[in-house]
Amino acid sequence: MLEKLKSSLNECPVVRMKDYHYFIHPLTDGLPLVEAELLEEVIEAIIEVADFDCDYILTAQSMGFPLASALTLKTGIPYKFIRKRKYGLENEISVSQVTGYSSSEMYLNFVNEGDKVLLVDDVLSTGGTLKAIIKALKSNGIQFSDILVIFEKVGNKEEIEKELGVNIKSLLKVEMNGSKVKVLGEGY
């Protein structure tokens, strides 16, 4: 399973951002090209493992956009984005994101206490983005049907799950091996 996704990692350039090794992949960066067959394989895998008992699919700007859009087309479940732009709308939720290479504010609008979401994202690396999102959502009474990422860079998931009291599913477990991305196996 996930053969296209696994083989796509063989061609990923790796760049250094501060003290952080970052791999560039079509589904994490939109580069070099997002091919339909690769996206289709990933969406089908997500549909197989995710719990879609939710009010809507939720993702963060920007690489979650193609995932949420494709999932909506396949499942009929609507989606919402956590944006990097502040609108100043009533009840806007601010999320402070700190990753291995940047920090920023993100904003969520039109959510209500008691909403149940399927949270999808491209990669779990340092956990900065997911931790911030999960904490903000939980503190506002949002529930999770599931939390799923495409790539899990090994080393932080169990710690984050324990800290936040959630389960995070991943499609592939990977690690950085010099200037290459090594697939350690399928996740979930």
C-alpha positions as CSV (number, residue, x, y, z in Angstrom):
1,M,0.0,0.0,0.0
2,L,1.0,3.6,-0.6
3,E,3.6,2.7,-3.1
4,K,3.4,6.0,-5.0
5,L,3.8,7.9,-1.8
6,K,6.8,5.8,-0.7
7,S,8.5,6.1,-4.0
8,S,7.8,9.9,-4.2
9,L,10.1,10.3,-1.2
10,N,13.1,9.0,-3.1
11,E,13.2,12.3,-5.1
12,C,12.6,14.8,-2.3
13,P,15.3,17.5,-1.9
14,V,16.2,18.2,1.7
15,V,17.1,21.7,2.8
16,R,18.4,23.0,6.0
17,M,16.4,25.8,7.7
18,K,18.2,27.0,10.8
19,D,19.0,23.8,12.6
20,Y,16.2,21.9,11.0
21,H,16.3,19.5,8.1
22,Y,13.2,20.0,5.9
23,F,12.2,17.7,3.0
24,I,10.4,19.2,0.0
25,H,7.6,17.0,-1.2
26,P,4.6,17.6,-3.5
27,L,2.1,17.0,-0.7
28,T,4.0,19.1,1.9
29,D,5.1,22.0,-0.4
30,G,3.3,21.7,-3.7
31,L,6.7,21.1,-5.4
32,P,7.8,19.9,-7.8
33,L,4.3,18.8,-9.0
34,V,1.3,17.4,-7.3
35,E,0.4,14.5,-9.5
36,A,-3.2,13.3,-9.6
37,E,-2.3,9.6,-9.0
38,L,-0.3,10.5,-5.9
39,L,-3.0,12.6,-4.4
40,E,-5.6,10.0,-5.2
41,E,-3.6,7.3,-3.5
42,V,-3.2,9.4,-0.3
43,I,-6.9,10.4,-0.2
44,E,-8.0,6.8,-0.6
45,A,-5.7,5.8,2.2
46,I,-7.1,8.5,4.5
47,I,-10.6,7.4,3.7
48,E,-9.7,3.8,4.7
49,V,-8.2,4.8,8.1
50,A,-9.9,8.0,9.3
51,D,-13.1,8.3,11.3
52,F,-15.5,10.6,9.3
53,D,-18.1,10.8,12.1
54,C,-17.6,14.6,12.1
55,D,-19.3,17.9,11.4
56,Y,-16.5,19.0,9.0
57,I,-12.9,18.4,8.0
58,L,-10.5,20.9,9.4
59,T,-6.9,21.7,8.2
60,A,-4.3,24.4,8.5
61,Q,-3.1,26.7,5.7
62,S,-1.7,25.9,3.3
63,M,-0.7,22.4,2.5
64,G,-3.8,20.9,4.0
65,F,-5.9,22.6,1.4
66,P,-5.6,20.0,-1.3
67,L,-6.2,17.2,1.2
68,A,-9.4,18.8,2.6
69,S,-10.7,19.7,-0.8
70,A,-10.2,16.2,-2.2
71,L,-11.7,14.6,1.0
72,T,-14.7,16.8,0.7
73,L,-15.2,15.8,-3.0
74,K,-14.9,12.1,-2.1
75,T,-17.0,12.1,1.1
76,G,-19.4,15.0,0.8
77,I,-18.3,16.3,4.2
78,P,-17.6,20.1,4.2
79,Y,-14.2,21.6,5.2
80,K,-12.8,24.6,7.0
81,F,-9.4,26.1,7.0
82,I,-7.3,27.5,9.8
83,R,-5.9,30.6,8.1
84,K,-2.7,32.7,8.5
85,R,-4.8,35.8,8.0
86,K,-6.7,37.6,10.8
87,Y,-10.1,38.7,9.8
88,G,-11.2,40.2,13.2
89,L,-14.5,38.4,13.1
90,E,-16.6,37.8,16.2
91,N,-15.3,34.7,18.2
92,E,-12.2,34.4,16.1
93,I,-9.7,31.9,17.6
94,S,-6.0,32.8,17.5
95,V,-3.5,29.9,17.4
96,S,0.2,30.6,18.1
97,Q,2.2,28.2,16.0
98,V,5.9,27.5,16.6
99,T,7.7,24.9,14.5
100,G,11.3,23.9,14.1
101,Y,11.9,26.7,11.6
102,S,9.3,29.4,12.1
103,S,6.6,30.9,14.2
104,S,3.4,32.7,13.3
105,E,-0.2,33.3,14.2
106,M,-3.1,31.3,12.7
107,Y,-6.8,32.0,12.9
108,L,-10.0,30.0,13.0
109,N,-13.4,31.3,12.4
110,F,-17.0,29.9,12.4
111,V,-16.4,27.1,14.9
112,N,-18.7,26.4,17.8
113,E,-18.3,24.7,21.1
114,G,-19.4,21.0,20.6
115,D,-18.3,20.9,16.9
116,K,-16.7,17.6,16.0
117,V,-13.9,17.7,13.5
118,L,-11.6,15.5,11.5
119,L,-8.3,17.3,11.7
120,V,-5.9,16.5,8.7
121,D,-2.5,17.9,8.0
122,D,0.5,17.1,5.8
123,V,3.3,16.4,8.3
124,L,4.0,15.9,12.0
125,S,7.5,17.0,12.6
126,T,8.3,19.0,15.7
127,G,4.6,19.0,16.6
128,G,4.5,22.8,17.0
129,T,1.6,23.3,14.6
130,L,-0.6,20.4,15.7
131,K,0.0,21.0,19.4
132,A,-1.1,24.6,19.0
133,I,-4.1,23.7,17.0
134,I,-5.2,20.9,19.2
135,K,-4.8,23.0,22.4
136,A,-6.8,25.9,20.9
137,L,-9.6,23.7,19.7
138,K,-9.9,21.7,22.9
139,S,-9.9,24.9,25.0
140,N,-12.9,26.1,22.8
141,G,-14.9,22.9,23.3
142,I,-14.1,21.4,19.9
143,Q,-14.1,17.6,19.7
144,F,-12.1,15.3,17.4
145,S,-13.5,12.4,15.4
146,D,-9.9,11.8,14.3
147,I,-6.5,13.5,13.8
148,L,-4.5,12.4,10.8
149,V,-1.2,13.4,9.1
150,I,0.4,12.1,5.9
151,F,3.9,11.9,7.2
152,E,5.1,11.4,10.7
153,K,8.7,12.3,11.3
154,V,9.5,9.8,14.1
155,G,10.3,11.0,17.6
156,N,7.5,13.3,18.8
157,K,4.1,11.7,18.2
158,E,3.8,9.6,21.4
159,E,4.9,12.5,23.5
160,I,2.4,14.8,21.9
161,E,-0.4,12.3,22.2
162,K,0.3,11.8,25.9
163,E,0.6,15.5,26.5
164,L,-2.6,16.4,24.8
165,G,-4.7,13.2,25.4
166,V,-5.3,12.5,21.8
167,N,-4.5,9.8,19.2
168,I,-2.7,10.9,16.0
169,K,-2.8,8.7,12.9
170,S,-0.2,8.9,10.2
171,L,0.1,7.2,6.8
172,L,3.9,6.9,6.7
173,K,6.6,7.0,9.4
174,V,9.7,8.7,8.1
175,E,13.1,9.9,9.3
176,M,15.7,12.2,7.9
177,N,18.9,10.2,6.9
178,G,21.4,12.9,5.9
179,S,20.0,14.4,2.7
180,K,17.5,11.6,2.2
181,V,14.1,10.7,3.6
182,K,13.9,7.2,4.8
183,V,10.6,5.4,5.1
184,L,10.3,3.4,8.3
185,G,6.9,2.0,7.6
186,E,3.3,2.6,7.4
187,G,1.7,4.3,10.4
188,Y,-1.9,4.6,11.8
